[in-house]
Amino acid sequence: MTLEENLADMEMHAEEFFERKSFTYSILDGDMVIGCVYIYPAEDDYDAVVRSWVTESRSELDPIVREALSEWLETDWPFGEFSYASRT
């Protein structure tokens, strides 16, 4: 993404967060962004759809992030069921 495209994307996510339509979080290592989490409304049997990514240079953290997020969503969010996007 160009800087302008990234800014537009971030502004869109901020508006959705403010309106409580969807939620986007950065995954940080100190002051460095190494990934992102997206929580969207589901259109099927789930309450939410969750997606996440980490940078290629930190790919070893992907299963750790996935496990931590799943636990966080199960304990601290009001979802009965959520779908965590599968890896390809």
N, CA, C and O of each residue as an XYZ file, in Angstrom:
352
protein
N       0.839     -1.189      0.000
C       0.000      0.000      0.000
C       0.877      1.242      0.000
O       1.952      1.268      0.598
N       0.398      2.255     -0.675
C       1.078      3.540     -0.576
C       0.729      4.157      0.778
O      -0.183      3.687      1.458
N       1.442      5.192      1.163
C       1.122      5.876      2.423
C      -0.302      6.419      2.403
O      -1.009      6.356      3.409
N      -0.722      6.953      1.257
C      -2.072      7.502      1.138
C      -3.122      6.398      1.266
O      -4.141      6.590      1.928
N      -2.882      5.243      0.638
C      -3.811      4.120      0.739
C      -3.879      3.602      2.176
O      -4.954      3.276      2.679
N      -2.723      3.531      2.824
C      -2.680      3.076      4.213
C      -3.445      4.032      5.119
O      -4.181      3.593      6.003
N      -3.277      5.335      4.907
C      -3.998      6.321      5.708
C      -5.507      6.165      5.515
O      -6.259      6.176      6.489
N      -5.949      6.021      4.273
C      -7.379      5.842      4.003
C      -7.901      4.574      4.670
O      -9.003      4.567      5.218
N      -7.114      3.504      4.624
C      -7.493      2.239      5.249
C      -7.622      2.416      6.759
O      -8.596      1.957      7.357
N      -6.657      3.071      7.372
C      -6.684      3.293      8.817
C      -7.862      4.174      9.221
O      -8.490      3.935     10.253
N      -8.164      5.188      8.417
C      -9.308      6.056      8.716
C     -10.613      5.273      8.643
O     -11.504      5.481      9.467
N     -10.738      4.366      7.658
C     -11.926      3.534      7.531
C     -12.076      2.646      8.771
O     -13.163      2.556      9.341
N     -10.981      1.988      9.189
C     -11.039      1.126     10.366
C     -11.374      1.922     11.626
O     -12.119      1.438     12.478
N     -10.841      3.119     11.755
C     -11.136      3.958     12.920
C     -12.623      4.321     12.965
O     -13.230      4.315     14.036
N     -13.202      4.631     11.823
C     -14.632      4.966     11.768
C     -15.485      3.750     12.135
O     -16.455      3.881     12.881
N     -15.135      2.575     11.621
C     -15.869      1.350     11.959
C     -15.757      1.053     13.458
O     -16.730      0.631     14.084
N     -14.581      1.273     14.025
C     -14.365      1.059     15.462
C     -15.242      2.021     16.249
O     -15.932      1.614     17.183
N     -15.216      3.295     15.875
C     -16.008      4.315     16.558
C     -17.492      3.962     16.523
O     -18.203      4.146     17.511
N     -17.957      3.451     15.372
C     -19.364      3.088     15.204
C     -19.678      1.701     15.776
O     -20.827      1.261     15.750
N     -18.654      1.019     16.292
C     -18.778     -0.312     16.882
C     -19.313     -1.331     15.873
O     -20.073     -2.234     16.225
N     -18.898     -1.168     14.602
C     -19.278     -2.094     13.542
C     -18.263     -3.220     13.410
O     -18.626     -4.375     13.186
N     -17.013     -2.879     13.549
C     -15.931     -3.864     13.513
C     -14.764     -3.286     14.301
O     -14.733     -2.100     14.629
N     -13.804     -4.164     14.595
C     -12.698     -3.749     15.457
C     -11.383     -4.201     14.843
O     -11.250     -5.343     14.403
N     -10.427     -3.304     14.820
C      -9.105     -3.580     14.269
C      -8.067     -3.162     15.294
O      -8.125     -2.068     15.854
N      -7.112     -4.060     15.528
C      -6.053     -3.801     16.499
C      -4.701     -4.086     15.869
O      -4.557     -5.031     15.093
N      -3.725     -3.280     16.198
C      -2.346     -3.550     15.786
C      -1.696     -4.473     16.799
O      -1.974     -4.391     17.996
N      -0.837     -5.344     16.319
C      -0.023     -6.198     17.180
C       1.346     -5.552     17.228
O       1.999     -5.393     16.196
N       1.783     -5.181     18.415
C       3.017     -4.429     18.579
C       4.113     -5.242     19.247
O       3.853     -6.120     20.069
N       5.325     -4.931     18.875
C       6.515     -5.385     19.588
C       7.264     -4.103     19.902
O       7.992     -3.572     19.064
N       7.075     -3.612     21.123
C       7.592     -2.284     21.455
C       6.810     -1.249     20.668
O       5.584     -1.195     20.769
N       7.496     -0.428     19.888
C       6.806      0.573     19.073
C       6.718      0.152     17.610
O       6.420      0.977     16.745
N       6.971     -1.113     17.329
C       6.953     -1.623     15.957
C       5.705     -2.477     15.717
O       5.423     -3.398     16.482
N       4.961     -2.165     14.650
C       3.791     -2.958     14.281
C       4.271     -4.219     13.583
O       4.964     -4.165     12.567
N       3.883     -5.369     14.158
C       4.300     -6.645     13.558
C       3.107     -7.463     13.070
O       3.276     -8.579     12.579
N       1.901     -6.908     13.204
C       0.725     -7.623     12.740
C      -0.539     -6.848     13.014
O      -0.510     -5.698     13.453
N      -1.666     -7.515     12.742
C      -2.950     -6.862     12.909
C      -4.018     -7.906     13.195
O      -3.889     -9.065     12.801
N      -5.081     -7.483     13.890
C      -6.239     -8.318     14.200
C      -7.482     -7.585     13.705
O      -7.624     -6.380     13.910
N      -8.381     -8.322     13.051
C      -9.641     -7.777     12.560
C     -10.777     -8.614     13.140
O     -10.742     -9.842     13.075
N     -11.784     -7.950     13.706
C     -12.969     -8.616     14.228
C     -14.174     -8.005     13.510
O     -14.473     -6.821     13.665
N     -14.855     -8.837     12.724
C     -15.974     -8.386     11.894
C     -17.258     -9.102     12.302
O     -17.208    -10.200     12.856
N     -18.419     -8.480     12.027
C     -19.683     -9.198     12.242
C     -19.742    -10.402     11.297
O     -19.233    -10.344     10.177
N     -20.356    -11.474     11.750
C     -20.483    -12.675     10.921
C     -21.815    -12.641     10.166
O     -22.776    -11.999     10.590
N     -21.840    -13.343      9.054
C     -23.069    -13.440      8.272
C     -23.620    -14.863      8.294
O     -24.477    -15.200      7.477
N     -23.153    -15.691      9.200
C     -23.601    -17.078      9.248
C     -23.918    -17.472     10.685
O     -24.513    -16.682     11.417
N     -23.542    -18.648     11.096
C     -23.892    -19.160     12.416
C     -23.026    -18.617     13.545
O     -23.202    -19.021     14.694
N     -22.107    -17.724     13.253
C     -21.183    -17.197     14.259
C     -21.567    -15.778     14.645
O     -22.299    -15.097     13.927
N     -21.059    -15.346     15.790
C     -21.275    -13.966     16.227
C     -20.258    -13.019     15.604
O     -20.533    -11.833     15.423
N     -19.077    -13.550     15.275
C     -18.011    -12.711     14.717
C     -17.061    -13.561     13.875
O     -16.943    -14.773     14.056
N     -16.396    -12.882     12.956
C     -15.333    -13.483     12.158
C     -14.042    -12.774     12.542
O     -13.989    -11.545     12.584
N     -13.013    -13.545     12.817
C     -11.739    -12.988     13.263
C     -10.660    -13.344     12.239
O     -10.573    -14.478     11.767
N      -9.849    -12.352     11.913
C      -8.695    -12.566     11.040
C      -7.491    -11.899     11.697
O      -7.628    -10.901     12.404
N      -6.328    -12.456     11.455
C      -5.105    -11.830     11.958
C      -3.955    -12.160     11.024
O      -4.009    -13.107     10.239
N      -2.923    -11.354     11.133
C      -1.689    -11.624     10.395
C      -0.521    -11.086     11.199
O      -0.679    -10.195     12.033
N       0.641    -11.633     10.940
C       1.901    -11.098     11.453
C       2.850    -10.972     10.278
O       2.695    -11.660      9.269
N       3.817    -10.108     10.405
C       4.773     -9.909      9.326
C       5.569    -11.185      9.069
O       5.738    -12.017      9.960
N       6.047    -11.322      7.855
C       6.820    -12.510      7.489
C       8.031    -12.683      8.396
O       8.399    -13.804      8.746
N       8.643    -11.574      8.770
C       9.836    -11.655      9.622
C       9.511    -12.146     11.038
O      10.415    -12.534     11.778
N       8.240    -12.131     11.415
C       7.817    -12.592     12.749
C       6.819    -13.748     12.635
O       6.020    -13.974     13.544
N       6.866    -14.471     11.529
C       5.887    -15.522     11.259
C       5.853    -16.607     12.336
O       4.830    -17.269     12.509
N       6.953    -16.796     13.057
C       6.962    -17.804     14.123
C       5.976    -17.466     15.241
O       5.610    -18.331     16.036
N       5.545    -16.191     15.296
C       4.592    -15.771     16.328
C       3.141    -16.039     15.949
O       2.254    -15.914     16.794
N       2.882    -16.403     14.704
C       1.506    -16.582     14.253
C       0.714    -17.554     15.125
O      -0.381    -17.194     15.556
N       1.199    -18.766     15.413
C       0.398    -19.658     16.262
C       0.237    -19.134     17.689
O      -0.784    -19.392     18.328
N       1.217    -18.414     18.188
C       1.132    -17.840     19.531
C       0.079    -16.736     19.560
O      -0.721    -16.655     20.492
N       0.084    -15.892     18.537
C      -0.923    -14.824     18.427
C      -2.310    -15.439     18.319
O      -3.240    -15.006     19.000
N      -2.448    -16.437     17.473
C      -3.748    -17.082     17.272
C      -4.284    -17.669     18.586
O      -5.463    -17.503     18.899
N      -3.444    -18.338     19.339
C      -3.866    -18.929     20.612
C      -4.249    -17.843     21.617
O      -5.282    -17.944     22.278
N      -3.427    -16.817     21.732
C      -3.706    -15.731     22.678
C      -4.995    -14.996     22.310
O      -5.790    -14.657     23.185
N      -5.197    -14.753     21.027
C      -6.417    -14.071     20.591
C      -7.654    -14.919     20.857
O      -8.679    -14.411     21.314
N      -7.553    -16.199     20.571
C      -8.690    -17.087     20.818
C      -9.079    -17.072     22.288
O     -10.263    -17.011     22.619
N      -8.093    -17.127     23.166
C      -8.371    -17.085     24.604
C      -8.993    -15.754     25.004
O      -9.953    -15.720     25.773
N      -8.445    -14.652     24.481
C      -8.966    -13.313     24.774
C     -10.417    -13.189     24.318
O     -11.259    -12.666     25.047
N     -10.704    -13.670     23.116
C     -12.066    -13.584     22.587
C     -13.041    -14.448     23.386
O     -14.191    -14.061     23.593
N     -12.585    -15.605     23.829
C     -13.446    -16.505     24.602
C     -13.740    -15.965     25.997
O     -14.836    -16.173     26.518
N     -12.782    -15.277     26.607
C     -12.952    -14.839     27.993
C     -13.428    -13.403     28.148
O     -14.128    -13.091     29.112
N     -13.062    -12.518     27.216
C     -13.327    -11.090     27.417
C     -14.313    -10.467     26.435
O     -14.661     -9.295     26.578
N     -14.765    -11.221     25.451
C     -15.711    -10.688     24.471
C     -17.045    -11.401     24.636
O     -17.089    -12.537     25.108
N     -18.135    -10.739     24.251
C     -19.475    -11.320     24.468
C     -19.936    -12.244     23.341
O     -21.123    -12.265     23.016
N     -19.035    -12.997     22.748
C     -19.402    -13.872     21.644
C     -19.737    -15.267     22.152
O     -19.023    -15.833     22.980
N     -20.838    -15.811     21.639
C     -21.112    -17.209     21.890
C     -20.196    -18.066     21.026
O     -19.602    -19.034     21.501
N     -20.089    -17.699     19.758
C     -19.260    -18.425     18.800
C     -18.569    -17.423     17.880
O     -19.173    -16.439     17.453
N     -17.315    -17.680     17.585
C     -16.619    -16.866     16.587
C     -15.864    -17.787     15.647
O     -15.459    -18.892     16.009
N     -15.691    -17.305     14.448
C     -14.962    -18.050     13.437
C     -13.616    -17.382     13.226
O     -13.544    -16.197     12.900
N     -12.548    -18.150     13.415
C     -11.200    -17.636     13.198
C     -10.782    -18.116     11.817
O     -10.712    -19.320     11.574
N     -10.505    -17.187     10.915
C     -10.178    -17.544      9.539
C      -9.027    -18.541      9.488
O      -8.034    -18.408     10.204
N      -9.181    -19.539      8.629
C      -8.150    -20.560      8.500
C      -6.943    -20.014      7.749
O      -7.043    -19.019      7.030
N      -5.814    -20.667      7.922
C      -4.583    -20.287      7.236
C      -4.528    -20.981      5.888
O      -4.954    -22.126      5.739
N      -3.997    -20.266      4.913
C      -3.835    -20.860      3.578
C      -2.386    -21.082      3.268
O      -2.053    -21.574      2.190
